[in-house]
Amino acid sequence: MPGYISRGPFSNGGPPALDQTFFNGLESWINQAEATIGGSTISGSTSGTATLYQVLQGNFKLVIVTLATFRNGGAPAQTLAIPTPLTTCVFFAYSTNIGGPWQVLKASVAQGVQQLITLNAGADNITSAQTSIRANWFWHCDTGIDTISINGSQGSSASGRIIIFGI
């Protein structure tokens, strides 16, 4: 979406100053901000659902995956495509249990992520390279992602969120 073009100034009690370009741009921004593309849902092979919402798709992107007693017990990995891929991102997951490892993909290939493992006061924090991701951790990915992959053979169901933000 192109950058915002100012159409004001507007004044109280003046003419309505209706402008097609302005309102079409405003509507486009609202569509982007409110994710009118809707959510994408998969059902676990054993139980529950996982739904991906891309809430923001412009220069700044926000993806939220909601797991509702999701368990992919014996099936192969299931994927959720991100409508507008991210070029770099940070993310975290929180839940009672993600139920097993999951991955972020780009062109169907698992991407390496850096997991924050140690906070150091006054020094760089320590990270660890990973491709399989579990609950209640923080990561960043510098190679871009276009898909979330939830592995099969999960040991238990998961309820929680995966939150990804980036550009």
C-alpha positions in Angstrom: 0.0 0.0 0.0 1.4 3.4 -0.9 2.2 5.9 1.8 -0.6 8.2 3.2 -1.2 11.4 1.3 -2.6 14.2 3.4 -5.9 15.8 2.2 -6.6 18.3 4.9 -6.8 20.6 6.6 -10.4 20.0 7.6 -12.3 22.5 9.7 -15.4 22.2 11.9 -18.6 23.5 10.4 -17.0 23.7 6.9 -17.9 21.7 3.8 -17.4 18.0 4.1 -14.4 18.0 1.7 -15.2 14.5 0.4 -12.4 13.1 -1.8 -12.5 9.7 -3.5 -8.7 9.2 -3.4 -8.7 10.0 0.3 -11.5 7.7 1.2 -10.2 4.8 -1.0 -6.8 5.2 0.7 -8.4 5.2 4.1 -10.5 2.1 3.3 -7.4 0.3 2.0 -5.5 1.2 5.3 -8.5 -0.1 7.4 -8.5 -3.3 5.4 -4.8 -3.8 6.0 -5.0 -2.9 9.7 -8.1 -5.1 10.4 -7.0 -8.1 8.3 -10.1 -8.5 6.3 -8.4 -11.4 4.6 -9.7 -13.4 7.6 -8.1 -16.3 9.5 -6.8 -19.6 8.2 -7.6 -22.6 10.3 -6.4 -26.2 10.4 -7.8 -29.0 12.6 -5.5 -31.2 14.6 -5.4 -34.8 13.6 -6.2 -35.7 17.2 -8.0 -32.6 18.5 -8.6 -28.9 18.4 -7.8 -26.1 15.9 -4.9 -23.7 15.1 -5.9 -20.4 13.4 -3.5 -18.0 11.9 -4.5 -14.3 11.7 -2.3 -11.7 9.9 -3.5 -8.6 11.7 -1.2 -6.2 9.9 0.2 -6.8 6.4 1.8 -3.5 5.5 5.4 -2.4 6.1 5.0 -3.7 9.7 3.5 -7.1 10.0 1.8 -8.9 12.9 0.8 -12.6 12.8 -1.1 -14.3 15.6 -1.6 -18.1 15.7 -4.3 -19.2 18.2 -4.1 -22.8 19.4 -7.3 -24.2 20.9 -6.6 -27.7 22.4 -4.7 -28.4 19.2 -3.0 -31.7 18.9 -1.4 -33.1 15.7 -1.0 -36.6 17.2 0.1 -39.0 14.5 -0.2 -37.1 11.3 2.6 -35.5 9.3 3.3 -31.8 9.9 0.4 -29.4 9.1 1.1 -25.9 7.8 -0.5 -22.5 7.9 0.6 -20.1 5.2 1.3 -16.5 6.1 -0.7 -14.3 3.6 2.0 -11.6 3.4 5.4 -13.1 4.2 7.9 -11.5 6.6 11.5 -10.7 5.6 12.7 -10.6 9.2 10.9 -11.1 12.5 10.9 -11.7 16.2 8.4 -13.9 17.9 7.4 -15.8 21.0 5.0 -18.5 21.9 3.2 -19.0 25.1 0.8 -21.8 26.1 0.3 -24.6 28.6 2.3 -26.6 26.1 2.7 -26.2 22.3 2.4 -30.0 22.3 5.6 -30.6 20.4 8.0 -28.7 18.2 7.0 -26.4 15.4 9.0 -24.6 12.7 8.9 -21.5 10.6 9.4 -22.1 6.9 10.4 -20.2 3.8 9.7 -21.8 0.4 9.0 -25.1 2.3 12.4 -25.1 4.0 12.8 -24.9 7.8 14.5 -21.6 8.8 17.1 -21.3 11.4 16.1 -19.1 14.3 18.1 -17.6 17.2 16.6 -18.5 20.5 17.3 -16.2 23.5 18.7 -18.4 26.2 20.6 -16.1 28.6 20.1 -12.5 29.6 23.3 -10.7 30.4 23.4 -7.4 32.3 25.7 -4.9 30.5 26.6 -7.4 27.8 25.1 -9.0 24.7 22.5 -11.7 25.4 23.3 -15.2 24.5 21.3 -17.0 21.7 21.2 -20.5 20.4 20.5 -21.5 16.8 17.5 -23.7 16.4 15.1 -25.0 13.8 12.6 -26.7 16.1 10.7 -24.4 18.3 8.8 -25.1 21.6 6.6 -23.1 24.0 7.5 -20.1 26.2 10.7 -19.0 24.3 11.7 -15.9 22.4 13.4 -16.0 19.0 14.3 -14.0 16.0 14.6 -15.0 12.3 16.6 -12.9 9.8 15.9 -15.0 6.7 12.2 -14.3 6.3 9.3 -16.7 6.7 6.1 -17.5 4.8 4.7 -20.5 6.7 4.2 -22.0 10.2 4.6 -25.7 10.3 3.3 -27.7 13.3 5.0 -31.1 13.5 3.1 -34.4 13.8 3.4 -36.8 16.8 2.6 -34.2 19.4 2.5 -35.7 22.9 -0.4 -33.5 24.2 -2.9 -30.8 23.2 -1.9 -27.2 23.2 -3.9 -24.0 24.0 -2.0 -20.7 23.6 -0.6 -18.2 21.1 2.3 -17.7 18.8 2.9 -14.0 18.1 5.2 -12.9 15.3 6.0 -9.4 14.4 8.4 -7.9 11.9 8.8 -6.4 8.5 
